[in-house]
Amino acid sequence: MLDWLKNINKEYPEFWKTYVSKFDKKSSRFVILSTETSGLNPDKDVILSIGSFAIIDNSIVIGDSFETVLLQYKFFHDNGLSNEFLVESKMKKLGEPDAIKLFIEFLGNSVLVGHHIDFDVEMINAALERLGCGRLKNEALDVDVMHRKLNDVNDKQFSLDELCATYKITKSDRNSSSEDAYKTALLFLKLKSRLGIK
Amino acid sequence: MNTIAEHIADFLKEYPPFNHLTFEELSEIAMSIRVVNLDKHKTLFQINDVLHDSFYVVASGVINLSVIADAEETLLNKCTEGDIFGLRPFFAKNNYMMTAKAREESIVYAIPIATFRPFVANNSEVLNFLLESFAVNTRNPKDKENLIGKLISDNVFYSDQQSEMQYFQSLSYNISPLKTTITAIVQEVAQLMTETLKNNVVICENNLPIGIVTDSDMRSKIATGRYPVTVSVDKIMSSPVITVVENVSLAEAQLLMLKHNVTHLCVTQDGTDKSDLKGIISEHDLIVAQANNPGVLIKEIKRSQNPKELKQIRERLTDLVQTSISKNIPLSHIFNIASEINLAIIKRSVELSILDLGSPPARFAWLSIGSQGRKEQLLLTDQDSILIFEDVSADKYRDVKDYFLKLGKRTTATLEKIGYELCPNGHMGSNMLWCKSLTDWTKQYDSWMNTPGENSNDLSSIFFDYEITFGEQRIEDAIGNVVFKNAKNNTLFFDFLGNDALRKNSPLTFFKNFIVEEEGTNKDKFDIKTRALMPLIDGARLFTLCFDIRGINNTFQRFKQLSITDPKHAEIYLSCAEAFLILSKFRTLEGLKNDNSGQFINLNELSKIEKEKLKNALAPMRELEELIKNKFQLTQFS
C-alpha cells in the first residue's frame, strides 16, 4: 500500500531511467518474448534463457533480435543442480544483471508479445526487482488471448503447440526460447491480420 | 548471429542460387532478412507499384505471379517453397510489371537487395542464375528442366504479346546430333537412324560438318533405285550444309530454312562449316517452340524414350488444357484431345515396357478403365487398367502370366513416374486379380453380372467403362460381347447397378444448400466428384448397358446417344449431358487452380453467380434418379 512511499526517493540504475524516459512516445514496434525458466514460481525460480524478436511493419526482422543464456550459478548452486548444459550451450552467455539490462535496452517502449506473456513479465519483474528497478511499463499482448478472442472461446487455454497446429506453423525439431519466440512471432502476425489490428 | 538466422540459412542453402554460397555467407544474409506473413489472397506487390528494396523467397505456401492484360488476369507462374521472385529491383528501375499474390496463407523471406548485391557481384554463378531467371519468359517445362533449378520470370507480358515474343526466344534443339563418317555404308546409316528414331544424320570429318542425309534423301535416292543400299553415304548426302551460330532465334531459323529450302540447320561453334558441330535444328524443333499443340505432343510421345520425357509432355498437356479452357474451347472437344494424348502416353509406356522385357509370349490387350476408359481425364487422376491375354495351353500358362504381370508392374511404375498415381484400390494391370486370361475374364464378368451382390466386394462399376489402349482389338470385342450378352434382360444386374448409382450422397440439403464435408482436411468443401459427377456417370453407364449401346464410353456422348435411342426421355438426358459438362468444368478449373484432382470445390471462392450455376447443374440429377427408380423398379438390393 505504501510501497510508492518507500521508493519515492530511491535512486534507480541509469539504464532504468533511460528506459522509463522512452515512454514519452508511443511505439509501433512489437517485441516477441519467450523465456525459459527453472520453474513456475516467480519468487523462487529464475530465467534460464531469453529469446526475442522485433516485428516492424508486419514483418519479423531477423537481425533485430535478442537471444541469450543466463548464467544462474547461484540458483544452481543453492538448489544443488548441475549447470553443465548451460555452460555447453553455444549461445551468448550473460549473468542475470547484464542480460536483463541488455534486454530492457532492446525492449525499449515496444509492445510486448508472447504466449502466456503474464508469466514472462512476472519473471522479468522479479529479476528487475533484484536489480533495484521498478516494474515493466510496456503494454503486453498474449497470442493465446488473441486466439480465444478470434474464436470466441472462453473456457480453455491453448498451448503453443496447439496454436501452431491450428495455424499450420511447422514445428521444428529444435527447442529453445528463440525457437518459441519465432513461432510466437509467426502466430502473432497471422492473428494480428485476422483480428485486423493495425 | 542467432538460432533462427541459422535455420533460415539451412533452408536457403537447399535452393538455387543460394546453394552457390557458403553457410557463413548465408548466415550473414539471413541476419538481414525480414519474415513476412501473407494471408490468403493478400497482394505483396502489384503492377506499377514502386519497387521494394528487397526480393523474395517463398518459405511456405504458394505465391501466384500474374500479369493483367485486356482486363484479364493471366497466371504467369506459381512459386512454391524455395522459389525466388520479385527480382526486378536488381536489374531495372521502373515499377513492377507483375502482381504477386498469395494463393494460400504463405510466409516469405524478404532479402534486402543492398545486402545481397555484393554476393551477386562476387559470385558469377549467382549472377548468372539471377539473370537467367529474370530473362526466362517461358513456362515450357522442358526449358525448366534444361536450366536446372527454378526460374521465375519477372518482366513478361504474357497473353497478347506472346506470339511476337516467341519469335525472339532462343530455340531448344538437339545438341547431340547423329554423326557418321564419309565412308559409312548407306544401309548401316539407315539402320542407325531407325534405331535412334532420328530423321537425319550429319556426315562429319574431324567433327566439321560436310553433309547431311535425311529421310527424304533416303526416299529420293535409295528407294527409287538410283543408288544401291551398299554405296557409301557421300553419294547421297546433301552438301554443303547450312550452318548457323548457337543461340539462333526462332525467327532467324525459320527464315534460313525458307531461304535455302532445307529442313535442317547445323549449329556450329562460329556459325560456319569450318568449326565444330554443336547440334542440329530440325523443322520439328521450330514447331515445338511455337506451340503446345496436340499433334506435336502426340508425335513427341511416340518418340520419347523414358518416363522423364513423358512426364514433361504430360505437364505440357496441363498447360494445353488450361489455355484451351481459358479460350472457351468446348469442353467435349478438350476431353477428346486430352484423352487422345493420355492414351498415347499410356500406349508409349506399355511399349517402353515391352522394349525392356522382350516381345510378349501371347497376344494381349491393355484396357484403360474408369475415367480414362470414359475419355474424361483432364487432370492427373489415378490410373486404372486391366490386362487381358489370350488363352494359352496349361503348361505355358504360368510363364505367360508371369510375363504379363511383369509388364503390368513395369508399366504402372512408369505411369506413376509420369504423375498418374497408383489406384488406391489396386485396379491395375499389375495386380494378380486384374491380369488374367480371356477365359478367366469372361468368367469374371459372368459372375459379376449374373450373381451381383455375392462377391460385390471386388465389383467396381468402373470395370464397365473400358477402352483399349494397346494390343489386340479382338480381345476387347470379345469382352464387350460377354458384357452385352449378359446384360440382356438381366434384372438382377441392373437392380444392383441401379442401387449402386442411387447410393451416392445427395449434393443439396432439403433447403437447397450445398452439403459440404463435415470433417477432415477438406472440411467445408463440396465434394463434386462423389456428390455430383459420379451419379451422372453411373446413370449414363446404367442406361447404355440397358439399351445395348456399344462403343460409346464417354458420359457426355452416352447421354446424347440415349436421347436418340430413348426419345421419350430425351429432355432429361440432354439436360444431364449439359450438366455433366458444366460440372466437369468446375472440377477442372478447381484442379488447375490447386494442382490436384479437383475433387473438392472450395465454395467460398465461387462468386454468387457461379454458385447458382453450380446449383442449377445439379438439378437434372434428381430427374435422372427418378427415371432410374421407375425404369428398373429397384427392389432386390434396396
Interface residues (C-beta under 8 A of the other chain):
Chain A: G51 F53 N58 S59 I60 V61 I62 G63 S65 E67 M91 K168 T170 S172 R174 S176 S178 E179 Y182 A185 L186 L189 K190 S193 R194
Chain B: N2 T3 I4 A5 H7 I8 A30 M31 S32 I33 R34 V35 V36 N37 D39 K42 S60 E105 I107 A110
